[in-house]
């Protein structure tokens, strides 16, 4: 291999590792569970740079719903919440047994203002999470277990 070709190849490999780096669950859930609008905005921006996928759309939806709690004005809050709900609900409709998507919705439902009436699927989501828990990756299991420690809906002893 010619030296110039080697350096171009090496540069492209190194550069692509930074561009194509997927967002980890820990990073996403840190922003999702945090109390910082700036952190949520940063994660939304990173997700917009990702290749579109069901998971990316579900994450975006959950973050838009969370962000709605920070924005000013009732109309703006509701519009942003509905945008996020639409994204998340669309992915749940496509993958009805996806325990992570159901967990995202359960967490939003449990913490959303009652006036939004976004709490109709709590029991169904809880059931899907419990049924799918064994198949989840260890990081997500820990995140769900941590959430369950303070949840009114899903408890640690509900998890297998």
C-alpha positions as YAML, in Angstrom:
chain: A
units: angstrom
residues:
- id: 1
  name: UNK
  ca: [0.00, 0.00, 0.00]
- id: 2
  name: UNK
  ca: [1.34, 3.44, -0.90]
- id: 3
  name: UNK
  ca: [2.06, 5.76, 2.05]
- id: 4
  name: UNK
  ca: [-0.45, 8.37, 0.87]
- id: 5
  name: UNK
  ca: [-3.18, 5.74, 0.53]
- id: 6
  name: UNK
  ca: [-2.35, 4.38, 3.97]
- id: 7
  name: UNK
  ca: [-2.63, 7.83, 5.61]
- id: 8
  name: UNK
  ca: [-5.92, 8.56, 3.87]
- id: 9
  name: UNK
  ca: [-7.28, 5.19, 4.96]
- id: 10
  name: UNK
  ca: [-6.05, 5.70, 8.55]
- id: 11
  name: UNK
  ca: [-7.55, 9.20, 8.67]
- id: 12
  name: UNK
  ca: [-10.93, 7.99, 7.38]
- id: 13
  name: UNK
  ca: [-11.02, 5.15, 9.92]
- id: 14
  name: UNK
  ca: [-10.15, 7.46, 12.81]
- id: 15
  name: UNK
  ca: [-12.60, 10.16, 11.67]
- id: 16
  name: UNK
  ca: [-15.45, 7.70, 11.14]
- id: 17
  name: UNK
  ca: [-15.07, 6.38, 14.68]
- id: 18
  name: UNK
  ca: [-15.95, 9.84, 16.00]
- id: 19
  name: UNK
  ca: [-18.77, 10.55, 13.56]
- id: 20
  name: UNK
  ca: [-20.46, 7.17, 13.76]
- id: 21
  name: UNK
  ca: [-20.26, 6.73, 17.51]
- id: 22
  name: UNK
  ca: [-23.65, 5.64, 18.74]
- id: 23
  name: UNK
  ca: [-25.20, 7.22, 21.75]
- id: 24
  name: UNK
  ca: [-24.99, 4.86, 24.70]
- id: 25
  name: UNK
  ca: [-27.92, 4.06, 26.94]
- id: 26
  name: UNK
  ca: [-26.14, 5.58, 29.92]
- id: 27
  name: UNK
  ca: [-25.67, 8.87, 28.06]
- id: 28
  name: UNK
  ca: [-29.28, 8.99, 26.94]
- id: 29
  name: UNK
  ca: [-30.76, 8.08, 30.31]
- id: 30
  name: UNK
  ca: [-28.53, 10.57, 32.10]
- id: 31
  name: UNK
  ca: [-30.02, 13.34, 29.97]
- id: 32
  name: UNK
  ca: [-33.54, 11.89, 30.19]
- id: 33
  name: UNK
  ca: [-33.49, 11.63, 33.98]
- id: 34
  name: UNK
  ca: [-31.64, 14.90, 34.54]
- id: 35
  name: UNK
  ca: [-32.95, 18.28, 35.51]
- id: 36
  name: UNK
  ca: [-31.13, 20.28, 32.85]
- id: 37
  name: UNK
  ca: [-32.77, 21.65, 29.73]
- id: 38
  name: UNK
  ca: [-29.31, 22.23, 28.26]
- id: 39
  name: UNK
  ca: [-28.43, 18.56, 28.68]
- id: 40
  name: UNK
  ca: [-31.70, 17.54, 27.01]
- id: 41
  name: UNK
  ca: [-31.07, 19.96, 24.13]
- id: 42
  name: UNK
  ca: [-27.56, 18.59, 23.69]
- id: 43
  name: UNK
  ca: [-28.85, 15.01, 23.55]
- id: 44
  name: UNK
  ca: [-31.62, 15.93, 21.08]
- id: 45
  name: UNK
  ca: [-28.99, 17.56, 18.86]
- id: 46
  name: UNK
  ca: [-26.82, 14.45, 19.04]
- id: 47
  name: UNK
  ca: [-29.77, 12.23, 18.18]
- id: 48
  name: UNK
  ca: [-30.53, 14.39, 15.15]
- id: 49
  name: UNK
  ca: [-27.03, 13.55, 13.89]
- id: 50
  name: UNK
  ca: [-27.64, 9.82, 14.25]
- id: 51
  name: UNK
  ca: [-28.93, 7.62, 11.46]
- id: 52
  name: UNK
  ca: [-32.71, 7.54, 11.78]
- id: 53
  name: UNK
  ca: [-33.96, 4.39, 13.49]
- id: 54
  name: UNK
  ca: [-36.81, 3.27, 15.66]
- id: 55
  name: UNK
  ca: [-34.67, 3.66, 18.79]
- id: 56
  name: UNK
  ca: [-33.50, 7.16, 17.83]
- id: 57
  name: UNK
  ca: [-37.10, 8.26, 17.22]
- id: 58
  name: UNK
  ca: [-38.26, 6.77, 20.54]
- id: 59
  name: UNK
  ca: [-35.43, 8.54, 22.36]
- id: 60
  name: UNK
  ca: [-36.24, 11.83, 20.61]
- id: 61
  name: UNK
  ca: [-39.90, 11.49, 21.53]
- id: 62
  name: UNK
  ca: [-39.13, 10.88, 25.19]
- id: 63
  name: UNK
  ca: [-36.74, 13.84, 25.28]
- id: 64
  name: UNK
  ca: [-39.22, 16.22, 23.64]
- id: 65
  name: UNK
  ca: [-41.83, 15.25, 26.22]
- id: 66
  name: UNK
  ca: [-39.31, 15.82, 29.01]
- id: 67
  name: UNK
  ca: [-38.22, 19.14, 27.48]
- id: 68
  name: UNK
  ca: [-41.83, 20.35, 27.43]
- id: 69
  name: UNK
  ca: [-41.55, 20.77, 31.19]
- id: 70
  name: UNK
  ca: [-38.85, 23.40, 30.73]
- id: 71
  name: UNK
  ca: [-40.31, 25.59, 27.99]
- id: 72
  name: UNK
  ca: [-42.43, 28.67, 28.66]
- id: 73
  name: UNK
  ca: [-46.07, 29.05, 27.72]
- id: 74
  name: UNK
  ca: [-48.86, 26.49, 27.87]
- id: 75
  name: UNK
  ca: [-49.29, 26.29, 24.08]
- id: 76
  name: UNK
  ca: [-45.58, 25.72, 23.53]
- id: 77
  name: UNK
  ca: [-45.45, 23.09, 26.30]
- id: 78
  name: UNK
  ca: [-48.41, 21.17, 24.87]
- id: 79
  name: UNK
  ca: [-47.14, 21.40, 21.29]
- id: 80
  name: UNK
  ca: [-43.72, 20.05, 22.29]
- id: 81
  name: UNK
  ca: [-45.23, 17.31, 24.46]
- id: 82
  name: UNK
  ca: [-47.51, 16.19, 21.62]
- id: 83
  name: UNK
  ca: [-44.58, 16.18, 19.18]
- id: 84
  name: UNK
  ca: [-42.67, 13.87, 21.50]
- id: 85
  name: UNK
  ca: [-45.67, 11.70, 22.26]
- id: 86
  name: UNK
  ca: [-46.30, 11.26, 18.54]
- id: 87
  name: UNK
  ca: [-42.74, 10.06, 17.95]
- id: 88
  name: UNK
  ca: [-42.76, 7.64, 20.88]
- id: 89
  name: UNK
  ca: [-46.28, 6.34, 20.26]
- id: 90
  name: UNK
  ca: [-45.44, 5.67, 16.60]
- id: 91
  name: UNK
  ca: [-42.50, 3.48, 17.62]
- id: 92
  name: UNK
  ca: [-44.53, 1.64, 20.26]
- id: 93
  name: UNK
  ca: [-47.21, 0.92, 17.66]
- id: 94
  name: UNK
  ca: [-44.54, -0.58, 15.40]
- id: 95
  name: UNK
  ca: [-42.88, -2.60, 18.17]
- id: 96
  name: UNK
  ca: [-45.60, -3.32, 20.72]
- id: 97
  name: UNK
  ca: [-43.47, -5.71, 22.79]
- id: 98
  name: UNK
  ca: [-40.42, -3.47, 23.06]
- id: 99
  name: UNK
  ca: [-39.85, -3.20, 26.81]
- id: 100
  name: UNK
  ca: [-37.52, -0.20, 26.53]
- id: 101
  name: UNK
  ca: [-40.06, 1.88, 24.62]
- id: 102
  name: UNK
  ca: [-42.70, 0.90, 27.15]
- id: 103
  name: UNK
  ca: [-40.34, 1.90, 29.96]
- id: 104
  name: UNK
  ca: [-39.82, 5.32, 28.37]
- id: 105
  name: UNK
  ca: [-43.56, 5.83, 28.12]
- id: 106
  name: UNK
  ca: [-44.18, 4.57, 31.66]
- id: 107
  name: UNK
  ca: [-41.59, 7.01, 33.04]
- id: 108
  name: UNK
  ca: [-43.16, 9.91, 31.14]
- id: 109
  name: UNK
  ca: [-46.71, 8.91, 32.08]
- id: 110
  name: UNK
  ca: [-45.85, 8.60, 35.75]
- id: 111
  name: UNK
  ca: [-44.26, 12.05, 35.82]
- id: 112
  name: UNK
  ca: [-46.44, 13.99, 33.36]
- id: 113
  name: UNK
  ca: [-48.86, 16.55, 34.76]
- id: 114
  name: UNK
  ca: [-52.28, 14.96, 35.30]
- id: 115
  name: UNK
  ca: [-53.93, 17.67, 33.22]
- id: 116
  name: UNK
  ca: [-52.34, 16.13, 30.10]
- id: 117
  name: UNK
  ca: [-54.22, 12.87, 30.75]
- id: 118
  name: UNK
  ca: [-51.22, 10.94, 29.46]
- id: 119
  name: UNK
  ca: [-51.51, 8.01, 31.83]
- id: 120
  name: UNK
  ca: [-53.80, 5.51, 30.10]
- id: 121
  name: UNK
  ca: [-51.18, 2.81, 29.46]
- id: 122
  name: UNK
  ca: [-49.41, 2.54, 32.81]
- id: 123
  name: UNK
  ca: [-50.56, -1.00, 33.61]
- id: 124
  name: UNK
  ca: [-49.99, -2.32, 30.08]
- id: 125
  name: UNK
  ca: [-46.53, -0.78, 29.97]
- id: 126
  name: UNK
  ca: [-45.69, -2.22, 33.38]
- id: 127
  name: UNK
  ca: [-46.74, -5.69, 32.21]
- id: 128
  name: UNK
  ca: [-44.64, -5.48, 29.00]
- id: 129
  name: UNK
  ca: [-41.62, -4.25, 30.98]
- id: 130
  name: UNK
  ca: [-41.89, -7.11, 33.48]
- id: 131
  name: UNK
  ca: [-42.40, -9.71, 30.74]
- id: 132
  name: UNK
  ca: [-39.46, -8.43, 28.68]
- id: 133
  name: UNK
  ca: [-37.12, -7.63, 31.55]
- id: 134
  name: UNK
  ca: [-35.15, -10.90, 31.37]
- id: 135
  name: UNK
  ca: [-34.18, -10.27, 27.74]
- id: 136
  name: UNK
  ca: [-32.91, -6.71, 28.27]
- id: 137
  name: UNK
  ca: [-29.24, -5.84, 28.32]
- id: 138
  name: UNK
  ca: [-27.67, -5.42, 31.77]
- id: 139
  name: UNK
  ca: [-27.31, -1.63, 31.46]
- id: 140
  name: UNK
  ca: [-31.00, -1.17, 30.76]
- id: 141
  name: UNK
  ca: [-31.93, -3.60, 33.55]
- id: 142
  name: UNK
  ca: [-29.94, -1.45, 35.99]
- id: 143
  name: UNK
  ca: [-31.60, 1.72, 34.72]
- id: 144
  name: UNK
  ca: [-35.07, 0.21, 35.14]
- id: 145
  name: UNK
  ca: [-34.20, -1.18, 38.56]
- id: 146
  name: UNK
  ca: [-32.93, 2.23, 39.65]
- id: 147
  name: UNK
  ca: [-36.15, 3.86, 38.43]
- id: 148
  name: UNK
  ca: [-38.26, 1.22, 40.16]
- id: 149
  name: UNK
  ca: [-36.65, 2.11, 43.49]
- id: 150
  name: UNK
  ca: [-38.63, 5.36, 43.57]
- id: 151
  name: UNK
  ca: [-41.56, 4.58, 41.27]
- id: 152
  name: UNK
  ca: [-45.16, 4.37, 42.43]
- id: 153
  name: UNK
  ca: [-46.09, 2.13, 39.48]
- id: 154
  name: UNK
  ca: [-43.31, -0.40, 39.05]
- id: 155
  name: UNK
  ca: [-41.43, -1.74, 42.05]
- id: 156
  name: UNK
  ca: [-38.11, -3.56, 42.32]
- id: 157
  name: UNK
  ca: [-39.84, -6.70, 43.54]
- id: 158
  name: UNK
  ca: [-42.03, -6.67, 40.38]
- id: 159
  name: UNK
  ca: [-38.91, -7.34, 38.32]
- id: 160
  name: UNK
  ca: [-37.83, -10.94, 37.75]
...
